[in-house]
């Protein structure tokens, strides 16, 4: 007789029992979780890397895209103002009959064309202004704009009237197509020429023949002077008065067309009141004027020149410390605003391989400024 073996429940910790019930050992579950987390981490890293690469590829093109966007708005009849907003926004005037809704719809069409998104839009009803911010999808801000009824902008534009003197520094180092194109400008521009360089006298002759004004771009000691540059002409801090006068006389003899002088560098020399007094003495004798380039906030040049009776003024804006078209346009707008508020203003730009965009911006912007009532004059007209 067979005796049935008693059936007993398996221990719940028995791995065989776990397998029989379709479960998996805990080590396999842990491996699966780690695999999923690793995959998610890889996806996140790749997405972030792709986003960064896309952003890096987009950002260098932003100035060009912004310029195209501004040109598109102008071609559609929006009037770009010289008014500078505190946040750097570009201001446009639009027809007074155009509502904010109409304007938004029009901007959306432009956004589709340039594949942009509107990342901000604020309607200031009390002023009638509409602020918008347009960006790429990454997102990278392309431009910030303020739109106002054209009636207000017309009044604003009419107020921007004044005289502007433009000085272009550093002629003498090179003579090429860039210098030739500067010579071809029809507007009254003052060329500051360094004495003693290979092309200094030739360029002075060419500028004079082209009807431009010539001044001497006199080398003066900077704080970090290396003791070698411009050795024949540079005016050094503490230099003997007789040597200062001799160097100035030599400079004017080499460039007889010059009607005035401004300083090349000179962050140290323009602190030396004795040296400046010697310069003023010689300029007075020659009936020449002086423009302080303001290469240091501590400059004493204007104080000494005016005390000695030398016709003199200071530079208000450097146009091209950054060789970027948008930056130069912004600086030119600042110069125009200064001319409007004070009646006249002086801006300094440069010629050379590190300032390739200055001429192009001047060619584009000067006619627009003239249409708005600004007059471009030789600096000699402003110091009278």
C-alpha positions in Angstrom: 0.0 0.0 0.0 1.4 3.3 -1.1 1.4 6.2 1.3 0.8 9.6 -0.2 3.6 12.1 0.5 2.2 15.1 2.3 2.0 18.3 0.3 3.5 21.2 2.0 3.6 24.8 0.7 7.0 26.0 -0.6 8.9 28.6 1.3 8.2 32.1 -0.1 11.9 32.7 -0.1 12.6 29.6 -2.2 14.2 30.9 -5.5 12.7 27.9 -7.2 9.3 29.0 -6.1 10.0 32.5 -7.4 10.9 31.2 -10.8 7.9 28.9 -10.9 5.6 31.8 -10.3 7.2 33.8 -13.1 9.2 36.2 -11.0 12.8 37.3 -11.7 15.8 37.4 -9.3 16.3 40.9 -7.8 19.7 41.2 -9.5 18.1 41.1 -12.9 15.6 43.8 -11.9 18.4 46.0 -10.7 20.3 45.5 -13.9 17.2 46.5 -15.9 16.6 49.6 -13.8 20.3 50.7 -14.3 20.0 50.0 -18.0 17.0 52.2 -18.3 18.6 55.0 -16.3 21.7 54.8 -18.3 19.7 55.1 -21.6 17.8 58.1 -20.3 21.1 59.8 -19.2 22.6 59.2 -22.6 19.5 60.7 -24.3 19.6 63.7 -22.0 23.4 64.2 -22.6 23.0 63.9 -26.3 20.1 66.3 -26.4 22.0 68.9 -24.3 25.0 68.5 -26.5 23.0 68.9 -29.6 21.3 72.0 -28.1 24.6 73.5 -27.3 26.0 72.8 -30.7 23.0 74.3 -32.4 23.2 77.4 -30.2 26.9 77.8 -31.0 26.1 77.5 -34.7 23.2 80.0 -34.4 24.8 82.8 -32.3 27.5 83.9 -34.9 24.7 84.5 -37.4 22.6 86.7 -35.1 24.1 90.1 -36.2 23.4 89.3 -39.8 19.9 88.0 -39.1 19.2 91.1 -37.0 20.3 93.4 -39.8 18.1 91.5 -42.3 15.2 91.7 -40.0 15.7 95.5 -39.6 16.0 95.9 -43.3 12.8 93.9 -43.8 10.9 96.2 -41.4 12.2 99.3 -43.1 11.3 97.9 -46.6 7.7 97.5 -45.3 7.5 101.2 -44.4 8.4 101.2 -40.7 10.6 104.2 -39.9 13.7 103.4 -37.8 14.3 106.0 -35.2 17.7 107.1 -33.7 16.2 107.0 -30.3 18.1 104.7 -28.0 16.0 102.6 -25.5 17.6 101.8 -22.2 17.6 98.1 -22.9 19.1 98.6 -26.4 15.8 98.1 -28.2 15.5 99.4 -31.8 12.6 101.8 -32.1 10.3 102.0 -35.1 7.4 104.2 -36.1 4.3 102.7 -37.8 1.2 104.3 -39.5 -1.1 105.7 -36.7 -4.1 103.8 -38.1 -2.3 100.5 -37.4 -3.6 98.8 -34.2 -1.5 96.6 -31.9 -3.4 93.6 -33.2 -2.6 94.5 -36.8 1.0 95.0 -35.9 1.2 91.6 -34.2 -0.3 89.9 -37.2 2.2 91.6 -39.5 5.1 90.7 -37.2 3.9 87.0 -37.2 4.2 87.0 -41.0 7.8 88.3 -40.7 8.5 85.7 -38.0 7.4 82.9 -40.3 9.6 84.2 -43.1 12.7 84.3 -40.8 11.7 81.3 -38.7 11.5 83.2 -35.5 9.4 83.1 -32.4 8.0 85.9 -30.3 9.4 85.4 -26.8 8.0 88.6 -25.3 5.3 91.1 -26.2 4.2 94.0 -23.9 1.6 96.7 -24.9 2.1 99.9 -23.1 -1.3 101.4 -23.7 -0.6 104.7 -21.8 2.3 105.5 -24.2 0.9 103.7 -27.3 4.1 101.6 -27.5 4.4 97.9 -28.3 7.5 96.1 -27.1 8.4 92.8 -28.7 11.3 90.4 -28.5 12.0 88.0 -31.4 14.2 84.9 -31.0 15.3 81.8 -32.7 13.8 78.5 -31.6 16.9 77.6 -29.6 16.1 80.3 -28.2 18.6 83.0 -28.9 17.3 86.6 -28.9 17.6 88.2 -32.4 16.2 91.6 -31.6 14.2 93.7 -29.2 11.9 96.3 -30.8 9.6 99.1 -29.7 6.9 100.2 -32.1 5.1 103.5 -31.8 2.6 105.5 -33.9 4.4 107.3 -36.7 3.0 110.7 -35.8 5.0 110.6 -32.5 8.1 109.3 -34.4 7.9 112.0 -37.0 8.0 114.6 -34.2 10.8 112.8 -32.6 12.8 112.5 -35.8 12.4 116.2 -36.5 14.0 117.0 -33.2 17.1 115.0 -34.0 19.0 117.9 -35.8 22.6 118.9 -35.2 26.1 119.0 -36.6 28.3 115.9 -36.6 32.1 115.9 -37.0 33.6 112.5 -37.9 37.4 111.9 -37.5 39.0 108.8 -39.0 42.2 108.0 -37.1 45.3 106.0 -38.0 46.0 107.0 -41.7 49.6 106.4 -42.6 50.1 102.7 -41.9 48.5 101.4 -45.1 47.4 102.5 -48.5 45.0 100.2 -50.2 41.4 99.9 -51.5 40.0 100.7 -48.0 41.9 104.0 -47.8 40.9 104.8 -51.4 37.2 104.2 -50.6 37.5 106.5 -47.6 39.0 109.2 -49.9 36.0 108.7 -52.2 33.4 109.7 -49.6 31.5 112.8 -50.6 30.7 114.0 -47.1 33.0 116.2 -45.1 35.2 113.9 -43.1 38.4 114.8 -41.1 41.3 112.4 -41.6 43.8 112.1 -38.8 47.2 111.1 -40.2 50.1 109.7 -38.2 53.4 111.6 -39.1 56.5 109.7 -40.3 54.9 106.6 -41.8 55.4 105.2 -45.3 52.2 106.5 -46.7 51.6 109.5 -44.5 52.5 112.2 -47.0 50.9 110.5 -49.9 47.6 110.0 -48.1 47.6 113.6 -46.8 47.9 114.8 -50.5 45.1 112.4 -51.6 42.8 113.6 -48.8 43.5 117.2 -49.5 42.9 116.7 -53.3 39.6 114.8 -52.5 38.4 117.8 -50.5 38.7 116.3 -47.0 40.2 117.9 -43.9 43.6 116.7 -42.6 44.9 116.8 -39.0 47.9 115.3 -37.4 47.3 112.2 -35.3 50.1 113.0 -32.9 51.6 110.0 -31.0 51.5 110.6 -27.3 52.8 108.2 -24.6 50.3 105.6 -23.3 50.5 104.0 -19.9 51.9 100.7 -21.4 54.4 102.3 -23.8 57.0 99.8 -25.0 59.7 102.4 -25.6 59.9 101.6 -29.4 56.8 102.7 -31.3 56.7 106.1 -33.0 60.1 107.0 -31.6 60.7 109.9 -33.9 57.5 111.8 -33.1 56.0 110.5 -29.8 55.5 113.0 -27.0 56.5 111.5 -23.7 55.5 112.2 -20.2 58.1 114.6 -18.7 59.7 115.4 -22.0 61.7 118.6 -22.3 59.6 121.5 -23.7 62.2 122.2 -26.5 61.9 118.6 -27.7 58.1 118.7 -27.6 58.1 121.8 -29.8 60.7 120.3 -32.1 58.7 117.2 -32.7 55.4 119.1 -33.3 57.2 121.3 -35.8 58.6 118.3 -37.6 55.1 116.7 -37.8 53.6 119.8 -39.3 56.5 120.2 -41.8 55.9 116.6 -42.9 52.1 117.2 -43.3 51.7 120.8 -44.3 48.0 120.2 -45.1 47.1 119.7 -41.4 44.9 122.3 -39.8 44.8 120.8 -36.4 45.9 117.9 -34.2 44.4 115.1 -32.1 46.2 112.6 -29.8 47.1 109.1 -30.8 46.9 107.1 -27.5 48.3 109.3 -24.8 46.7 107.9 -21.7 49.8 108.9 -19.8 51.0 112.0 -21.7 47.6 113.8 -21.4 48.1 113.8 -17.7 51.3 115.9 -18.0 50.2 119.6 -17.8 53.7 120.9 -18.6 53.8 118.8 -21.8 50.3 119.9 -22.7 51.2 123.6 -22.1 54.1 123.2 -24.6 51.8 121.7 -27.1 49.3 124.5 -26.6 52.0 127.1 -27.1 53.0 125.7 -30.4 49.5 125.2 -31.7 48.6 128.8 -30.8 51.6 130.1 -32.7 50.5 128.0 -35.7 46.8 128.9 -35.3 45.9 125.2 -35.2 43.1 123.5 -33.2 43.3 120.5 -30.9 40.9 117.6 -30.4 41.2 115.5 -27.2 40.6 111.9 -28.2 39.8 111.2 -24.5 41.9 108.0 -24.1 41.8 108.4 -20.3 39.2 109.8 -18.0 41.9 111.8 -16.2 43.0 113.7 -19.3 44.0 117.4 -18.6 44.3 118.3 -22.3 41.1 120.3 -22.8 41.6 122.2 -19.6 45.1 123.3 -20.6 44.2 124.0 -24.3 41.3 126.2 -23.4 43.3 128.0 -20.7 45.9 128.8 -23.4 43.2 129.9 -25.9 43.7 127.0 -28.3 40.4 126.2 -30.2 39.7 122.8 -28.8 37.0 120.2 -28.2 36.8 116.6 -27.0 35.7 113.4 -28.6 32.2 112.3 -27.6 32.0 108.8 -29.0 34.4 106.1 -30.3 32.5 104.5 -33.2 34.3 101.2 -33.6 35.9 99.9 -30.5 34.2 96.7 -31.5 34.4 95.9 -35.2 30.8 94.8 -35.6 28.3 96.6 -37.9 25.5 96.6 -35.3 27.8 98.0 -32.6 29.0 100.8 -34.9 25.4 101.7 -35.8 24.5 101.9 -32.2 27.5 104.1 -31.5 26.6 106.3 -34.5 23.1 106.6 -33.1 24.6 107.7 -29.7 26.6 110.3 -31.5 23.5 111.6 -33.3 21.7 111.8 -30.0 24.5 113.8 -28.5 24.5 116.1 -31.5 20.8 116.6 -31.1 21.0 117.4 -27.4 24.1 119.6 -27.6 23.9 121.0 -31.1 27.1 119.3 -32.2 29.2 116.2 -31.5 32.4 114.6 -32.5 32.9 110.9 -33.2 36.1 109.0 -33.9 36.5 105.9 -36.1 39.5 104.1 -37.4 41.0 102.8 -40.7 42.9 99.5 -40.8 42.6 95.7 -40.8 41.0 95.6 -37.4 38.3 98.1 -38.4 36.9 96.7 -41.6 33.2 97.6 -41.0 33.5 101.3 -40.2 33.4 102.5 -43.7 30.5 100.3 -44.8 28.3 101.5 -41.9 29.2 105.2 -42.5 28.3 104.8 -46.2 24.9 103.3 -45.2 24.0 105.5 -42.3 25.3 109.0 -43.2 22.6 109.5 -45.9 19.9 108.4 -43.5 21.1 110.8 -40.8 21.3 113.6 -43.4 17.7 112.9 -44.5 16.8 113.4 -40.8 18.4 116.9 -40.7 21.9 116.2 -39.5 24.8 118.0 -41.1 28.2 116.5 -41.4 31.0 119.1 -41.1 34.7 119.3 -40.8 35.8 119.4 -37.2 37.3 122.8 -37.8 33.8 124.1 -38.1 32.9 122.9 -34.7 35.8 124.4 -32.8 35.2 127.9 -34.1 
